[in-house]
Amino acid sequence: MKPVSLSAATLATFLCVHAFAAQVDVRVHDAESFRSAVAFARPGTRIFLAGGNYGGGYHFAALRGESGNPIVIANADPGQPPIFRDANVGLHFSSPAYLELRDLVLTRLAHNGLNIDSNRFEHAGGRGVNLGGSTGTASDF
């Protein structure tokens, strides 16, 4: 499937129309379009982040792919990674399932660079989570 690059305004419409597709590739270039892409992600959605500073403070609850059809958040260009920095928290996922994070950079985050947990009502948090090539200092994780 050919990757698409959409503004945050049209991203929600695109993902709703393609909700039944097995795999949807979405390219994002800023914090707003990243939040929108994750909010509308379904099993098989692959979100590719353009290089640059995405800041931090992201919290996503119940982001769930499926076995064999994960949700992927990845770097679009190995030469220009997306960087999460200069915030208290970088990425926080509550009760995710079948989520892959690839080649992201987390640095200069005051409390947690990456937090993956389950909520108190559900014990399946973090099932099928894969971290591939992401980097950060020990204090960021």
C-alpha positions as a printed NumPy array, in Angstrom:
array([[  0.   ,   0.   ,   0.   ],
       [  1.333,   3.464,  -0.87 ],
       [  1.968,   5.626,   2.229],
       [ -0.13 ,   8.747,   2.572],
       [  0.673,  12.081,   4.175],
       [ -2.337,  13.899,   5.568],
       [ -3.118,  16.897,   7.724],
       [ -4.68 ,  16.228,  11.107],
       [ -7.976,  17.577,   9.781],
       [ -8.258,  14.944,   7.046],
       [ -6.496,  12.142,   8.915],
       [ -9.562,  11.118,  10.932],
       [-11.707,  10.907,   7.807],
       [ -9.065,   8.849,   6.003],
       [ -8.745,   6.354,   8.85 ],
       [-12.518,   5.991,   9.211],
       [-12.917,   5.297,   5.488],
       [-10.09 ,   2.739,   5.61 ],
       [-11.192,   1.156,   8.901],
       [-11.831,  -2.193,   7.232],
       [ -8.503,  -2.363,   5.375],
       [ -6.046,  -4.919,   6.745],
       [ -3.181,  -2.432,   6.697],
       [ -3.121,   1.346,   6.519],
       [  0.126,   3.339,   6.336],
       [ -0.054,   6.908,   7.643],
       [  2.751,   9.478,   7.574],
       [  2.748,  12.212,  10.187],
       [  4.972,  15.245,  10.533],
       [  3.999,  16.979,  13.773],
       [  2.543,  16.436,  17.245],
       [ -1.045,  17.142,  16.202],
       [ -1.081,  14.679,  13.326],
       [  0.712,  12.089,  15.502],
       [ -1.97 ,  12.356,  18.22 ],
       [ -4.735,  12.083,  15.603],
       [ -3.156,   9.081,  13.892],
       [ -2.817,   7.202,  17.18 ],
       [ -6.333,   8.147,  18.287],
       [ -7.82 ,   6.579,  15.145],
       [ -5.383,   3.669,  14.792],
       [ -6.854,   0.209,  14.353],
       [ -5.172,  -3.195,  14.03 ],
       [ -2.826,  -3.024,  11.042],
       [ -2.3  ,   0.75 ,  11.157],
       [  1.333,   1.7  ,  10.626],
       [  2.192,   5.261,  11.663],
       [  5.431,   6.617,  10.209],
       [  6.845,   9.719,  11.899],
       [  8.898,  12.236,   9.944],
       [ 12.095,  13.39 ,  11.613],
       [ 12.   ,  16.216,  14.116],
       [ 11.202,  17.109,  17.709],
       [  7.826,  15.814,  18.87 ],
       [  8.205,  17.044,  22.459],
       [  6.488,  14.771,  24.942],
       [  3.514,  14.369,  27.209],
       [  1.748,  11.732,  25.11 ],
       [ -0.636,   9.346,  26.856],
       [ -2.574,   6.732,  24.921],
       [ -4.969,   4.293,  26.569],
       [ -6.087,   0.911,  25.212],
       [ -4.162,   1.163,  21.944],
       [ -4.738,  -2.359,  20.65 ],
       [ -3.562,  -4.179,  17.592],
       [ -4.089,  -7.896,  17.103],
       [ -1.783, -10.888,  16.983],
       [ -0.285, -10.884,  13.49 ],
       [ -1.756,  -7.418,  12.819],
       [ -0.107,  -4.997,  15.275],
       [ -0.281,  -1.231,  15.414],
       [  3.165,   0.092,  14.472],
       [  4.658,   3.483,  15.374],
       [  7.927,   3.88 ,  13.486],
       [ 10.54 ,   6.215,  12.114],
       [  9.847,   7.173,   8.487],
       [ 13.501,   8.015,   7.666],
       [ 16.465,   6.322,   9.396],
       [ 18.608,   9.396,   8.692],
       [ 16.224,  11.763,  10.483],
       [ 14.599,  10.142,  13.513],
       [ 11.575,  11.436,  15.393],
       [ 12.762,  12.661,  18.794],
       [ 10.681,  12.814,  21.965],
       [ 12.388,  15.216,  24.374],
       [ 12.281,  18.174,  26.73 ],
       [  9.191,  17.128,  28.707],
       [  8.32 ,  15.26 ,  31.899],
       [  7.127,  12.15 ,  30.047],
       [  7.746,  11.043,  26.466],
       [  5.313,   8.234,  25.594],
       [  2.893,   6.573,  28.017],
       [  0.787,   3.612,  26.904],
       [ -1.869,   2.235,  29.257],
       [ -3.093,  -1.301,  28.547],
       [ -1.692,  -1.623,  25.025],
       [ -1.752,  -4.856,  23.061],
       [  0.159,  -5.869,  19.937],
       [  1.979,  -2.561,  19.598],
       [  5.369,  -2.129,  17.937],
       [  7.595,   0.906,  18.478],
       [ 10.466,   1.12 ,  15.99 ],
       [ 13.494,   3.397,  15.776],
       [ 12.24 ,   6.218,  17.988],
       [ 14.553,   8.434,  20.053],
       [ 13.602,   9.331,  23.634],
       [ 15.927,  11.73 ,  25.463],
       [ 16.03 ,  14.616,  27.943],
       [ 12.766,  13.59 ,  29.624],
       [ 12.471,  14.433,  33.325],
       [ 10.464,  11.444,  34.621],
       [  9.708,   8.667,  32.129],
       [ 10.797,   8.432,  28.547],
       [  8.627,   5.395,  27.916],
       [  5.959,   4.028,  30.243],
       [  3.943,   0.912,  29.381],
       [  1.482,  -0.218,  32.018],
       [ -1.902,  -1.789,  32.599],
       [ -4.772,  -0.125,  34.367],
       [ -5.942,  -1.489,  37.704],
       [ -9.044,  -3.111,  36.209],
       [ -7.333,  -5.125,  33.519],
       [ -4.349,  -7.425,  33.763],
       [ -3.565,  -7.764,  30.066],
       [ -1.528,  -4.572,  29.711],
       [  1.561,  -4.769,  27.572],
       [  0.699,  -8.01 ,  25.759],
       [  2.543,  -8.299,  22.448],
       [  4.5  ,  -5.026,  22.828],
       [  7.715,  -4.942,  20.769],
       [ 10.434,  -2.282,  20.995],
       [ 12.735,  -2.358,  17.987],
       [ 15.713,  -0.065,  17.577],
       [ 14.374,   2.693,  19.843],
       [ 17.026,   4.535,  21.838],
       [ 17.304,   6.588,  24.988],
       [ 19.386,   6.897,  28.112],
       [ 18.689,   4.654,  31.112],
       [ 16.951,   7.504,  32.939],
       [ 14.536,   7.935,  30.012],
       [ 13.021,   4.438,  30.304]])
